[in-house]
Each structure stands twice: as C-alpha cells, then as structure tokens.
Amino acid sequence: MKKKMSSARKAAESTLKHEDLVDAIEKLGKSKGLDVEATEGNDKRGDIRVSKKDFEKLMVIISDKLEEKNK
C-alpha cells in the first residue's frame, strides 16, 4: 500500500515546481533578449517582472513553447 503524501510535502513540492517555472520563464525571456527577471520576496508586481515593451513578446514565446510541447 502506497503511503499518502502529507499536506506539507505537497506544498513543498508545489513551491519547488513554481520556482522552477519562474526560473524557466526568466531564462527563456532573457535568451530571446527580453527585459525579464524573477522578483524576490513578496513583491507586489508578482513573481516575474517584464518590461511593458516586452510583455506581449514574452506571452507569444511562452504560447509557442507550450504549443510546441503539446504536439
């Protein structure tokens, strides 16, 4: 019988996945020359700061990446 995962372990794993996602988005944006960076702490801007001029570009890049992965 498989032991159920505790709520604390689930929360910790969820946090790690979230941090990995934020890091990946930052890396992807920077690799395309965009002005993007992960924020620190409880920043009111959220987890990723993207310049206004690069926001739409980043959304397209992320969308394309997701479509590519789902093929």
C-alpha positions as CSV (number, residue, x, y, z in Angstrom):
1,M,0.0,0.0,0.0
2,K,1.4,3.4,-1.0
3,K,1.6,6.0,1.8
4,K,-0.3,9.2,1.2
5,M,1.7,12.3,0.8
6,S,1.4,14.8,3.6
7,S,0.0,18.2,3.0
8,A,3.3,19.8,4.0
9,R,5.2,17.7,1.4
10,K,2.6,18.5,-1.3
11,A,3.0,22.2,-0.5
12,A,6.8,22.0,-0.6
13,E,6.8,20.2,-3.9
14,S,4.3,22.7,-5.4
15,T,6.6,25.5,-4.3
16,L,9.6,23.9,-5.9
17,K,7.7,23.4,-9.2
18,H,6.5,27.0,-9.1
19,E,10.1,28.2,-8.6
20,D,11.3,26.0,-11.4
21,L,8.6,27.5,-13.7
22,V,9.5,31.1,-12.8
23,D,13.2,30.4,-13.4
24,A,12.4,28.7,-16.7
25,I,10.3,31.7,-17.9
26,E,13.1,34.1,-16.8
27,K,15.7,32.1,-18.7
28,L,13.5,31.8,-21.8
29,G,12.8,35.5,-21.9
30,K,16.4,36.5,-21.4
31,S,17.6,34.0,-24.1
32,K,15.3,36.0,-26.5
33,G,16.8,39.3,-25.4
34,L,13.7,40.4,-23.4
35,D,13.8,42.5,-20.3
36,V,12.5,40.0,-17.8
37,E,13.6,39.0,-14.3
38,A,12.3,36.9,-11.3
39,T,11.3,39.1,-8.4
40,E,12.3,38.4,-4.8
41,G,10.3,38.0,-1.7
42,N,6.7,39.1,-1.7
43,D,6.9,41.6,-4.5
44,K,3.7,43.4,-5.3
45,R,4.5,43.0,-9.0
46,G,4.2,39.2,-8.8
47,D,6.9,36.6,-9.4
48,I,8.2,37.8,-12.7
49,R,8.9,41.4,-13.8
50,V,8.6,42.0,-17.5
51,S,9.0,45.4,-19.2
52,K,5.9,46.7,-20.8
53,K,7.5,46.7,-24.2
54,D,8.4,43.0,-23.9
55,F,5.3,41.6,-22.2
56,E,3.4,40.7,-25.4
57,K,6.6,39.2,-26.9
58,L,7.0,37.0,-23.8
59,M,3.4,35.8,-24.0
60,V,3.9,34.8,-27.6
61,I,7.1,33.0,-26.8
62,I,5.5,31.1,-23.9
63,S,2.5,30.2,-26.0
64,D,4.6,29.0,-28.8
65,K,6.7,26.9,-26.4
66,L,3.6,25.3,-24.9
67,E,2.1,24.5,-28.4
68,E,5.4,23.0,-29.4
69,K,5.5,20.8,-26.3
70,N,1.9,19.6,-26.9
71,K,2.4,18.5,-30.5
